[in-house]
Amino acid sequence: MDAAVKNAPREPQSAADGYFSCENIHAYYGESYIVQGVSFTVREGEVLALLGRNGAGKTSTLRTIARTDSPQLKQGTIRLAGQDLTKMRAFEAAAAGVQLVPEDRRIIAGLTVEENLKLAQIAEPRGWEIERVYDHFPRLAERRKQEAITMSGGEQQMLAVARALCREIKLLLLDEPYEGLAPVIVQEIEGIVREVKEMGITTIMVEQNAIAALHLADRAIIMDMGEIVYTGTAEEVLGDKKLREDYLAV
């Protein structure tokens, strides 16, 4: 590993230092050791870009934070706004304010846009009302009666983010929000993420389009082979060509 990367400044790792924190988390898919002692903090209202090549462990880290059944957390502590999420199931973490927007978006077939949004509001605690969603996402308002899976990929991504906001949200986890989208649609989704940031919602974003993610983020973490290899500001990563070439191939 390059010495400059090894010696990169680290954020404080104590749970007391951040609104959200992972401390020494280790997660597995069966016998496969995927997330290897990851620790980081995120301040309230901050956007963190979690970057790295395919297979670096980024999505697995998000899924571990969201307390999904897979991967399995074997060691470590996860805390959000003073609450310990470590032993929670996914539905309990969601009730505590963690909302994951997965790469595949999980739009429910056979339901309209509005029905997808209403379904997100069935259980307490609720977040935004439907009309507030439409105020911020006018395209969804235009398509409220349309079967959601017949919309374009960009529109489905808007719906996936809007659906997360329909729940009470403290931490938004975005997994590859630009995946498979045309550049013009990426710009629209960037605008939505920027708006979420302006609302003061704490966000962790995994994105292969590292440059786009860094322009939105406050800080960045780079992962490689399940471990964190660099922590710094987004500006520092944008300004370090060798670091980006070594770990992000950009």
Backbone as CSV, one residue per row, in Angstrom:
resi,resn,N_x,N_y,N_z,CA_x,CA_y,CA_z,C_x,C_y,C_z
1,MET,0.842,-1.202,0.000,0.000,0.000,0.000,0.876,1.250,0.000
2,ASP,0.503,2.236,-0.752,1.259,3.478,-0.840,1.342,4.152,0.525
3,ALA,2.528,4.688,0.879,2.715,5.295,2.202,1.769,6.445,2.441
4,ALA,1.491,7.219,1.390,0.587,8.360,1.560,-0.804,7.902,1.934
5,VAL,-1.193,6.729,1.402,-2.508,6.184,1.741,-2.499,5.642,3.155
6,LYS,-1.439,4.912,3.508,-1.340,4.364,4.855,-1.448,5.451,5.909
7,ASN,-0.790,6.576,5.639,-0.692,7.631,6.637,-1.761,8.702,6.500
8,ALA,-2.787,8.423,5.698,-3.843,9.406,5.499,-4.525,9.716,6.820
9,PRO,-4.941,10.973,7.031,-5.591,11.335,8.283,-6.888,10.573,8.469
10,ARG,-7.152,10.151,9.671,-8.355,9.405,9.987,-9.308,10.266,10.818
11,GLU,-10.606,10.080,10.613,-11.582,10.729,11.487,-11.608,9.993,12.822
12,PRO,-11.994,10.662,13.911,-12.146,9.969,15.180,-13.109,8.794,15.027
13,GLN,-12.791,7.667,15.633,-13.579,6.460,15.435,-14.542,6.168,16.585
14,SER,-14.521,6.938,17.648,-15.408,6.697,18.768,-16.843,7.052,18.416
15,ALA,-17.784,6.261,18.937,-19.201,6.542,18.707,-19.583,7.922,19.204
16,ALA,-18.849,8.418,20.188,-19.170,9.742,20.736,-18.820,10.860,19.771
17,ASP,-18.008,10.546,18.753,-17.524,11.582,17.844,-18.420,11.806,16.633
18,GLY,-19.447,10.991,16.459,-20.283,11.130,15.280,-21.742,10.842,15.563
19,TYR,-22.597,11.367,14.723,-24.033,11.095,14.787,-24.293,9.626,14.488
20,PHE,-23.525,9.116,13.510,-23.571,7.691,13.190,-22.169,7.120,13.315
21,SER,-22.056,5.886,13.779,-20.742,5.263,13.866,-20.812,3.761,13.658
22,CYS,-19.795,3.260,12.962,-19.476,1.833,12.925,-18.171,1.676,13.683
23,GLU,-18.105,0.690,14.540,-16.859,0.443,15.271,-16.445,-1.010,15.096
24,ASN,-15.374,-1.206,14.317,-14.746,-2.510,14.156,-15.743,-3.584,13.710
25,ILE,-16.506,-3.294,12.654,-17.499,-4.265,12.207,-16.866,-5.306,11.271
26,HIS,-17.259,-6.554,11.506,-16.802,-7.700,10.719,-18.048,-8.442,10.254
27,ALA,-18.179,-8.663,8.943,-19.379,-9.296,8.411,-19.016,-10.355,7.373
28,TYR,-19.866,-11.392,7.303,-19.581,-12.564,6.483,-20.801,-12.948,5.643
29,TYR,-20.539,-13.440,4.422,-21.510,-14.213,3.656,-21.106,-15.672,3.816
30,GLY,-21.795,-16.393,4.672,-21.367,-17.752,4.971,-19.979,-17.741,5.579
31,GLU,-19.032,-18.417,4.907,-17.646,-18.435,5.377,-16.810,-17.323,4.755
32,SER,-17.379,-16.585,3.816,-16.631,-15.533,3.127,-16.567,-14.277,3.988
33,TYR,-15.368,-13.856,4.305,-15.109,-12.705,5.179,-15.096,-11.447,4.310
34,ILE,-16.145,-10.653,4.393,-16.374,-9.564,3.435,-16.023,-8.191,4.002
35,VAL,-16.534,-7.880,5.178,-16.280,-6.580,5.816,-15.322,-6.831,6.972
36,GLN,-14.124,-6.258,6.888,-13.029,-6.687,7.750,-12.557,-5.569,8.674
37,GLY,-13.253,-5.421,9.788,-12.834,-4.468,10.807,-13.016,-3.020,10.417
38,VAL,-14.155,-2.707,9.811,-14.429,-1.351,9.324,-14.910,-0.457,10.468
39,SER,-14.318,0.728,10.578,-14.710,1.730,11.571,-14.762,3.103,10.916
40,PHE,-15.847,3.826,11.134,-15.912,5.222,10.683,-17.084,5.911,11.359
41,THR,-17.067,7.232,11.308,-18.154,8.031,11.854,-18.695,8.961,10.776
42,VAL,-19.942,9.377,10.951,-20.553,10.368,10.061,-21.265,11.387,10.951
43,ARG,-21.004,12.648,10.674,-21.653,13.705,11.446,-23.088,13.916,10.971
44,GLU,-23.900,14.498,11.814,-25.286,14.770,11.448,-25.329,15.742,10.267
45,GLY,-26.108,15.393,9.247,-26.257,16.221,8.073,-25.151,16.086,7.046
46,GLU,-24.177,15.238,7.317,-23.036,15.069,6.421,-23.355,14.040,5.334
47,VAL,-22.718,14.209,4.173,-22.781,13.217,3.104,-21.414,12.568,2.997
48,LEU,-21.387,11.252,3.147,-20.157,10.474,3.058,-20.201,9.620,1.800
49,ALA,-19.178,9.724,0.968,-19.043,8.858,-0.210,-18.197,7.650,0.181
50,LEU,-18.762,6.465,0.006,-18.064,5.217,0.296,-17.653,4.611,-1.047
51,LEU,-16.361,4.642,-1.339,-15.865,4.372,-2.675,-14.935,3.169,-2.699
52,GLY,-14.688,2.666,-3.908,-13.781,1.545,-4.109,-14.177,0.775,-5.350
53,ARG,-13.316,-0.101,-5.791,-13.605,-0.924,-6.951,-14.706,-1.938,-6.634
54,ASN,-15.227,-2.588,-7.676,-16.182,-3.673,-7.481,-15.557,-4.747,-6.594
55,GLY,-16.353,-5.226,-5.633,-15.871,-6.255,-4.735,-15.094,-5.747,-3.543
56,ALA,-15.029,-4.437,-3.371,-14.261,-3.868,-2.255,-14.963,-4.020,-0.915
57,GLY,-16.276,-4.290,-0.935,-17.026,-4.446,0.310,-17.963,-3.296,0.617
58,LYS,-18.175,-2.415,-0.337,-18.981,-1.206,-0.098,-20.456,-1.540,0.142
59,THR,-21.057,-2.269,-0.794,-22.469,-2.633,-0.647,-22.668,-3.507,0.578
60,SER,-21.741,-4.401,0.841,-21.844,-5.256,2.032,-21.816,-4.417,3.304
61,THR,-21.032,-3.347,3.303,-20.993,-2.444,4.458,-22.345,-1.760,4.637
62,LEU,-22.935,-1.266,3.539,-24.256,-0.645,3.635,-25.291,-1.632,4.153
63,ARG,-25.278,-2.848,3.626,-26.247,-3.853,4.045,-26.054,-4.234,5.513
64,THR,-24.817,-4.249,5.967,-24.553,-4.524,7.377,-25.116,-3.413,8.253
65,ILE,-24.912,-2.164,7.827,-25.451,-1.023,8.575,-26.972,-1.088,8.651
66,ALA,-27.608,-1.484,7.536,-29.075,-1.563,7.481,-29.608,-2.783,8.216
67,ARG,-28.713,-3.634,8.706,-29.036,-4.820,9.501,-29.829,-5.859,8.704
68,THR,-29.530,-5.970,7.413,-30.131,-7.019,6.599,-29.620,-8.380,7.068
69,ASP,-30.340,-9.443,6.699,-29.950,-10.786,7.135,-28.607,-11.217,6.547
70,SER,-28.255,-10.664,5.409,-27.016,-11.023,4.743,-26.344,-9.751,4.229
71,PRO,-25.061,-9.530,4.552,-24.156,-10.396,5.302,-24.463,-10.412,6.798
72,GLN,-23.873,-11.381,7.472,-24.077,-11.541,8.904,-22.989,-10.822,9.679
73,LEU,-23.423,-9.952,10.594,-22.479,-9.222,11.447,-22.020,-10.144,12.567
74,LYS,-20.713,-10.385,12.618,-20.167,-11.286,13.641,-19.499,-10.533,14.788
75,GLN,-19.094,-9.283,14.526,-18.373,-8.519,15.545,-18.520,-7.043,15.238
76,GLY,-18.498,-6.205,16.286,-18.524,-4.767,16.098,-19.803,-4.138,16.619
77,THR,-19.841,-2.813,16.547,-20.961,-2.034,17.073,-21.389,-1.004,16.039
78,ILE,-22.709,-0.833,15.901,-23.286,0.154,14.991,-24.243,1.015,15.805
79,ARG,-24.045,2.336,15.751,-24.870,3.243,16.541,-25.347,4.401,15.669
80,LEU,-26.567,4.840,15.930,-27.151,5.980,15.227,-27.890,6.856,16.223
81,ALA,-27.495,8.119,16.302,-28.152,9.101,17.169,-28.311,8.565,18.593
82,GLY,-27.254,7.925,19.091,-27.243,7.426,20.456,-27.903,6.078,20.649
83,GLN,-28.450,5.497,19.593,-29.149,4.215,19.701,-28.289,3.098,19.120
84,ASP,-28.213,1.992,19.822,-27.411,0.847,19.382,-28.236,0.004,18.406
85,LEU,-27.735,-0.117,17.158,-28.430,-0.898,16.131,-27.890,-2.311,16.001
86,THR,-26.832,-2.616,16.719,-26.042,-3.813,16.449,-26.864,-5.091,16.416
87,LYS,-27.779,-5.262,17.345,-28.530,-6.516,17.436,-29.910,-6.426,16.804
88,MET,-30.180,-5.338,16.113,-31.497,-5.152,15.500,-31.631,-5.972,14.224
89,ARG,-32.889,-6.286,13.871,-33.221,-6.807,12.558,-33.463,-5.618,11.625
90,ALA,-33.578,-5.903,10.323,-33.712,-4.825,9.339,-34.929,-3.946,9.610
91,PHE,-36.079,-4.557,9.972,-37.284,-3.759,10.199,-37.141,-2.886,11.438
92,GLU,-36.366,-3.348,12.423,-36.137,-2.548,13.620,-35.202,-1.370,13.321
93,ALA,-34.180,-1.633,12.518,-33.274,-0.544,12.122,-34.021,0.493,11.301
94,ALA,-34.936,0.033,10.433,-35.745,0.968,9.647,-36.608,1.827,10.563
95,ALA,-37.196,1.217,11.575,-38.008,1.969,12.531,-37.162,2.959,13.325
96,ALA,-35.860,2.662,13.465,-34.948,3.556,14.179,-34.431,4.681,13.295
97,GLY,-34.789,4.646,11.992,-34.433,5.760,11.115,-33.456,5.453,10.008
98,VAL,-33.068,4.174,9.841,-32.148,3.795,8.765,-32.965,3.412,7.531
99,GLN,-32.720,4.086,6.424,-33.443,3.785,5.182,-32.436,3.479,4.078
100,LEU,-32.491,2.245,3.574,-31.602,1.785,2.510,-32.325,1.852,1.172
101,VAL,-31.715,2.542,0.197,-32.191,2.527,-1.183,-31.243,1.609,-1.948
102,PRO,-31.649,0.351,-2.188,-30.731,-0.617,-2.788,-30.516,-0.359,-4.267
103,GLU,-29.469,-0.978,-4.795,-29.113,-0.792,-6.197,-30.248,-1.212,-7.123
104,ASP,-30.975,-2.283,-6.754,-32.047,-2.775,-7.622,-33.389,-2.070,-7.384
105,ARG,-33.400,-1.111,-6.462,-34.517,-0.185,-6.203,-35.725,-0.833,-5.549
106,ARG,-35.988,-2.115,-5.781,-37.072,-2.854,-5.133,-38.439,-2.209,-5.343
107,ILE,-38.682,-1.714,-6.544,-40.008,-1.189,-6.870,-40.985,-2.371,-6.929
108,ILE,-42.137,-2.220,-6.338,-43.073,-3.344,-6.223,-43.940,-3.440,-7.471
109,ALA,-43.839,-4.562,-8.155,-44.592,-4.794,-9.390,-46.089,-4.826,-9.116
110,GLY,-46.858,-4.320,-10.072,-48.309,-4.354,-9.966,-48.914,-3.197,-9.205
111,LEU,-48.063,-2.357,-8.590,-48.551,-1.207,-7.835,-48.205,0.075,-8.573
112,THR,-49.068,1.066,-8.423,-48.797,2.376,-9.003,-47.731,3.104,-8.194
113,VAL,-47.297,4.234,-8.722,-46.347,5.077,-7.993,-46.907,5.427,-6.623
114,GLU,-48.133,5.882,-6.585,-48.727,6.309,-5.315,-48.897,5.143,-4.357
115,GLU,-49.252,3.980,-4.871,-49.416,2.811,-4.005,-48.075,2.386,-3.413
116,ASN,-46.986,2.500,-4.195,-45.660,2.215,-3.643,-45.335,3.160,-2.492
117,LEU,-45.684,4.432,-2.643,-45.418,5.412,-1.594,-46.280,5.153,-0.357
118,LYS,-47.545,4.849,-0.580,-48.452,4.600,0.547,-48.045,3.355,1.322
119,LEU,-47.549,2.356,0.600,-47.113,1.132,1.267,-45.980,1.419,2.245
120,ALA,-45.118,2.356,1.884,-44.006,2.722,2.770,-44.486,3.388,4.048
121,GLN,-45.717,3.895,4.033,-46.239,4.626,5.194,-47.150,3.787,6.084
122,ILE,-47.261,2.512,5.770,-48.186,1.679,6.546,-47.766,1.600,8.008
123,ALA,-46.470,1.363,8.224,-45.982,1.194,9.596,-45.430,2.504,10.137
124,GLU,-45.571,2.682,11.431,-44.944,3.812,12.115,-43.447,3.523,12.276
125,PRO,-42.604,4.559,12.416,-42.937,5.977,12.336,-42.895,6.465,10.885
126,ARG,-43.860,7.291,10.531,-43.951,7.810,9.172,-43.090,9.054,8.998
127,GLY,-42.756,9.316,7.740,-41.988,10.501,7.405,-42.849,11.479,6.635
128,TRP,-42.433,11.778,5.404,-43.155,12.757,4.606,-44.548,12.280,4.210
129,GLU,-45.468,13.230,4.147,-46.776,12.961,3.562,-46.639,12.899,2.037
130,ILE,-47.592,12.237,1.399,-47.530,12.025,-0.047,-47.450,13.353,-0.805
131,GLU,-48.231,14.328,-0.395,-48.236,15.600,-1.123,-46.901,16.323,-1.006
132,ARG,-46.224,16.167,0.116,-44.885,16.761,0.243,-43.919,16.067,-0.720
133,VAL,-44.046,14.749,-0.855,-43.228,14.017,-1.816,-43.441,14.582,-3.216
134,TYR,-44.708,14.802,-3.570,-45.017,15.299,-4.908,-44.502,16.719,-5.126
135,ASP,-44.484,17.514,-4.051,-43.931,18.865,-4.162,-42.457,18.825,-4.544
136,HIS,-41.730,17.858,-3.986,-40.291,17.759,-4.231,-39.971,16.919,-5.465
137,PHE,-40.899,16.051,-5.848,-40.692,15.170,-7.004,-41.885,15.314,-7.957
138,PRO,-41.983,16.444,-8.662,-43.151,16.690,-9.512,-43.353,15.638,-10.602
139,ARG,-42.273,15.011,-11.053,-42.436,13.977,-12.068,-43.212,12.781,-11.513
140,LEU,-42.998,12.484,-10.238,-43.756,11.396,-9.620,-45.233,11.782,-9.489
141,ALA,-45.492,13.052,-9.242,-46.878,13.514,-9.177,-47.570,13.303,-10.520
142,GLU,-46.848,13.575,-11.608,-47.413,13.386,-12.945,-47.728,11.918,-13.218
143,ARG,-46.982,11.010,-12.582,-47.113,9.584,-12.857,-47.730,8.831,-11.689
144,ARG,-48.421,9.508,-10.824,-48.905,8.878,-9.595,-49.792,7.661,-9.838
145,LYS,-50.529,7.644,-10.961,-51.437,6.524,-11.251,-50.809,5.490,-12.180
146,GLN,-49.552,5.720,-12.584,-48.875,4.808,-13.502,-48.278,3.635,-12.729
147,GLU,-48.327,2.431,-13.343,-47.661,1.298,-12.714,-46.171,1.611,-12.622
148,ALA,-45.622,1.535,-11.409,-44.293,2.077,-11.133,-43.192,1.401,-11.946
149,ILE,-43.299,0.091,-12.179,-42.206,-0.598,-12.881,-42.187,-0.292,-14.377
150,THR,-43.197,0.405,-14.884,-43.192,0.799,-16.299,-42.495,2.139,-16.515
151,MET,-42.060,2.792,-15.443,-41.350,4.059,-15.580,-39.904,3.821,-15.996
152,SER,-39.239,4.882,-16.405,-37.824,4.799,-16.761,-36.992,4.509,-15.519
153,GLY,-35.722,4.099,-15.755,-34.834,3.817,-14.634,-34.630,5.012,-13.734
154,GLY,-34.489,6.197,-14.324,-34.307,7.398,-13.521,-35.520,7.716,-12.672
155,GLU,-36.706,7.532,-13.249,-37.940,7.782,-12.502,-38.101,6.771,-11.378
156,GLN,-37.718,5.531,-11.635,-37.776,4.521,-10.575,-36.802,4.853,-9.447
157,GLN,-35.645,5.415,-9.806,-34.699,5.814,-8.768,-35.269,6.957,-7.934
158,MET,-35.929,7.906,-8.581,-36.616,8.976,-7.844,-37.621,8.388,-6.864
159,LEU,-38.397,7.410,-7.339,-39.411,6.781,-6.489,-38.758,6.071,-5.306
160,ALA,-37.643,5.396,-5.551,-36.971,4.670,-4.473,-36.498,5.633,-3.378
161,VAL,-35.962,6.794,-3.775,-35.538,7.787,-2.793,-36.754,8.388,-2.087
162,ALA,-37.784,8.722,-2.860,-38.995,9.309,-2.282,-39.640,8.354,-1.291
163,ARG,-39.643,7.069,-1.628,-40.237,6.063,-0.734,-39.479,6.004,0.593
164,ALA,-38.143,6.148,0.525,-37.359,6.177,1.765,-37.746,7.372,2.624
165,LEU,-38.021,8.511,1.982,-38.397,9.716,2.725,-39.786,9.621,3.336
166,CYS,-40.590,8.665,2.873,-41.924,8.455,3.445,-41.854,7.810,4.825
167,ARG,-40.682,7.305,5.185,-40.450,6.803,6.532,-39.673,7.864,7.316
168,GLU,-39.795,7.828,8.632,-38.982,8.733,9.443,-37.515,8.382,9.200
169,ILE,-36.723,9.357,8.821,-35.376,9.049,8.345,-34.325,9.842,9.105
170,LYS,-33.330,9.113,9.585,-32.171,9.724,10.224,-30.901,9.462,9.426
171,LEU,-30.866,8.321,8.735,-29.695,7.945,7.949,-30.164,7.345,6.632
172,LEU,-29.778,7.974,5.523,-30.118,7.492,4.190,-28.901,6.780,3.597
173,LEU,-29.114,5.538,3.174,-28.068,4.740,2.551,-28.406,4.567,1.078
174,LEU,-27.578,5.107,0.205,-27.810,5.051,-1.240,-26.791,4.119,-1.870
175,ASP,-27.278,3.040,-2.485,-26.399,2.081,-3.119,-26.482,2.225,-4.636
176,GLU,-25.422,2.774,-5.231,-25.319,2.958,-6.677,-26.533,3.701,-7.268
177,PRO,-26.819,4.909,-6.797,-28.007,5.617,-7.297,-27.939,5.992,-8.772
178,TYR,-26.726,6.016,-9.370,-26.599,6.401,-10.775,-26.465,5.202,-11.703
179,GLU,-26.501,4.003,-11.155,-26.241,2.795,-11.931,-27.207,2.650,-13.108
180,GLY,-26.647,2.521,-14.306,-27.439,2.244,-15.492,-28.232,3.411,-16.036
181,LEU,-27.972,4.618,-15.532,-28.757,5.774,-15.966,-27.989,6.600,-17.002
182,ALA,-28.727,7.178,-17.935,-28.133,8.067,-18.925,-27.598,9.324,-18.230
183,PRO,-26.558,9.957,-18.799,-25.961,11.141,-18.151,-26.969,12.229,-17.798
184,VAL,-27.948,12.461,-18.652,-28.921,13.515,-18.369,-29.778,13.150,-17.157
185,ILE,-30.064,11.852,-16.987,-30.843,11.397,-15.823,-29.981,11.419,-14.568
186,VAL,-28.695,11.099,-14.726,-27.767,11.190,-13.589,-27.788,12.601,-13.012
187,GLN,-27.837,13.603,-13.871,-27.879,14.988,-13.403,-29.132,15.248,-12.578
188,GLU,-30.254,14.655,-12.977,-31.494,14.827,-12.208,-31.385,14.163,-10.842
189,ILE,-30.818,12.955,-10.816,-30.664,12.256,-9.543,-29.670,12.999,-8.652
190,GLU,-28.612,13.556,-9.245,-27.682,14.388,-8.477,-28.422,15.541,-7.809
191,GLY,-29.340,16.149,-8.546,-30.123,17.243,-7.983,-30.947,16.797,-6.788
192,ILE,-31.484,15.582,-6.865,-32.276,15.057,-5.751,-31.392,14.803,-4.537
193,VAL,-30.212,14.197,-4.769,-29.292,13.939,-3.654,-28.839,15.254,-3.030
194,ARG,-28.603,16.256,-3.876,-28.212,17.571,-3.366,-29.331,18.174,-2.506
195,GLU,-30.570,17.972,-2.937,-31.702,18.482,-2.173,-31.826,17.764,-0.833
196,VAL,-31.620,16.448,-0.852,-31.620,15.675,0.394,-30.543,16.209,1.341
197,LYS,-29.376,16.512,0.784,-28.293,17.071,1.589,-28.697,18.404,2.202
198,GLU,-29.351,19.247,1.420,-29.789,20.552,1.922,-30.826,20.414,3.036
199,MET,-31.543,19.312,3.046,-32.512,19.054,4.120,-31.826,18.657,5.419
200,GLY,-30.511,18.417,5.352,-29.769,18.045,6.554,-29.852,16.582,6.903
201,ILE,-30.218,15.739,5.919,-30.321,14.300,6.159,-28.938,13.673,6.029
202,THR,-28.519,12.940,7.035,-27.238,12.247,7.020,-27.283,11.143,5.978
203,THR,-26.271,11.112,5.108,-26.307,10.212,3.953,-24.967,9.518,3.764
204,ILE,-25.026,8.218,3.483,-23.858,7.460,3.046,-24.173,6.953,1.646
205,MET,-23.309,7.287,0.687,-23.558,6.941,-0.705,-22.445,6.068,-1.259
206,VAL,-22.829,4.889,-1.743,-21.926,4.030,-2.502,-22.170,4.316,-3.972
207,GLU,-21.102,4.590,-4.725,-21.291,4.948,-6.137,-20.017,4.666,-6.928
208,GLN,-20.166,3.912,-8.038,-19.032,3.637,-8.914,-18.585,4.895,-9.658
209,ASN,-19.531,5.806,-9.910,-19.188,7.085,-10.531,-18.579,7.978,-9.448
210,ALA,-17.297,7.701,-9.162,-16.652,8.324,-8.007,-16.596,9.837,-8.109
211,ILE,-16.327,10.354,-9.277,-16.200,11.805,-9.433,-17.527,12.489,-9.112
212,ALA,-18.618,11.945,-9.633,-19.937,12.528,-9.344,-20.232,12.474,-7.848
213,ALA,-19.922,11.341,-7.226,-20.172,11.208,-5.790,-19.338,12.191,-4.985
214,LEU,-18.093,12.371,-5.368,-17.200,13.268,-4.632,-17.641,14.724,-4.737
215,HIS,-18.252,15.101,-5.848,-18.737,16.477,-5.991,-19.926,16.751,-5.078
216,LEU,-20.595,15.704,-4.614,-21.737,15.871,-3.707,-21.349,15.693,-2.244
217,ALA,-20.287,14.936,-1.998,-19.959,14.517,-0.642,-19.150,15.555,0.119
218,ASP,-19.220,15.452,1.437,-18.347,16.229,2.313,-17.042,15.477,2.554
219,ARG,-17.159,14.189,2.831,-15.991,13.355,3.092,-16.084,12.082,2.265
220,ALA,-14.956,11.386,2.183,-14.909,10.142,1.418,-14.116,9.095,2.185
221,ILE,-14.577,7.856,2.041,-13.840,6.693,2.524,-13.616,5.788,1.326
222,ILE,-12.397,5.280,1.190,-12.090,4.328,0.127,-11.844,2.965,0.760
223,MET,-12.521,1.954,0.195,-12.365,0.578,0.665,-11.648,-0.255,-0.384
224,ASP,-10.920,-1.251,0.099,-10.270,-2.210,-0.784,-10.191,-3.537,-0.037
225,MET,-10.671,-4.601,-0.661,-10.622,-5.945,-0.072,-11.222,-5.982,1.327
226,GLY,-12.357,-5.271,1.497,-13.088,-5.331,2.750,-12.591,-4.429,3.848
227,GLU,-11.546,-3.646,3.566,-10.967,-2.780,4.582,-10.963,-1.332,4.123
228,ILE,-10.929,-0.410,5.077,-10.762,1.007,4.750,-9.284,1.286,4.528
229,VAL,-8.971,1.889,3.377,-7.576,2.221,3.080,-7.327,3.729,3.061
230,TYR,-8.393,4.502,3.066,-8.207,5.959,3.064,-9.465,6.631,3.610
231,THR,-9.246,7.660,4.408,-10.318,8.526,4.888,-9.859,9.967,4.741
232,GLY,-10.684,10.809,4.129,-10.332,12.213,3.980,-11.500,13.009,3.460
233,THR,-11.272,14.248,3.153,-12.342,15.058,2.585,-12.530,14.695,1.112
234,ALA,-13.702,15.010,0.592,-13.959,14.782,-0.825,-12.985,15.587,-1.679
235,GLU,-12.685,16.788,-1.261,-11.748,17.630,-2.006,-10.362,17.000,-2.065
236,GLU,-9.926,16.377,-0.987,-8.618,15.741,-0.964,-8.552,14.595,-1.967
237,VAL,-9.612,13.814,-2.047,-9.624,12.697,-2.992,-9.671,13.219,-4.422
238,LEU,-10.477,14.236,-4.661,-10.538,14.826,-6.007,-9.183,15.370,-6.433
239,GLY,-8.414,15.859,-5.482,-7.131,16.468,-5.794,-5.951,15.510,-5.826
240,ASP,-6.184,14.232,-5.502,-5.103,13.256,-5.418,-5.234,12.254,-6.563
241,LYS,-4.620,12.570,-7.681,-4.758,11.746,-8.884,-4.235,10.327,-8.666
242,LYS,-3.096,10.201,-7.989,-2.513,8.870,-7.776,-3.428,8.006,-6.923
243,LEU,-3.996,8.579,-5.877,-4.931,7.842,-5.020,-6.124,7.341,-5.849
244,ARG,-6.672,8.204,-6.678,-7.811,7.809,-7.491,-7.435,6.743,-8.508
245,GLU,-6.260,6.858,-9.102,-5.824,5.851,-10.068,-5.584,4.501,-9.382
246,ASP,-4.993,4.531,-8.188,-4.658,3.299,-7.484,-5.885,2.540,-6.992
247,TYR,-6.883,3.282,-6.491,-8.000,2.621,-5.828,-9.354,2.780,-6.510
248,LEU,-9.470,3.759,-7.391,-10.765,4.012,-8.037,-10.705,3.894,-9.553
249,ALA,-9.508,3.798,-10.082,-9.304,3.689,-11.531,-9.915,4.872,-12.288
250,VAL,-9.853,6.073,-11.672,-10.350,7.293,-12.343,-9.303,8.395,-12.197
